[in-house]
């Protein structure tokens, strides 16, 4: 799983029929404090939203074949799926991120 922040939405009126009805969000990998600097690596991905996430939220997403293991994405041509909205992150006893 990868930690990321929702930075946008994607709308595609013409798509593979098995993608109909899926919400597509633009996600960028982020650090444990929700920022994009420091150790955050990787680029921007388009991910299917399986949990009702929104812009600005920090999420966990899976990429590759693991992205097709949710009830929403099973047997669909998906390479990234948002599967959790992060409430807080604690590292070494210190809160690094708390959802506002």
C-alpha positions, 0 to 999 in steps of 0.5 A: 500500500502507498500513502497518498493525497487526493489532488483531483478528479478524473471524468471520462465519458467514454471508457471500457464498460466494466469501468462504468459507475466507478469514481476516478480520483487523481492521487499523489504519493505523500509523506507521513505528515501529508506533505509532498516534500521529503521522502515522498516518491512516485508520481501521480496516479489515477485510482478507483475510489472504493471508500468514498474519498474526497479531494485533500484527504490522505488515503492508502491505495494499492497498485498493480494486481492488488488493486483488483482485490476489492469488491468494487474492483474485482475482475476490472481493468484497474491498476490503482484502488483507494482502499482506506481514508487515513484518520491519523498517522503516528510514528515513534510515538509522535502524531505526524498526521491527524485528519482535520 
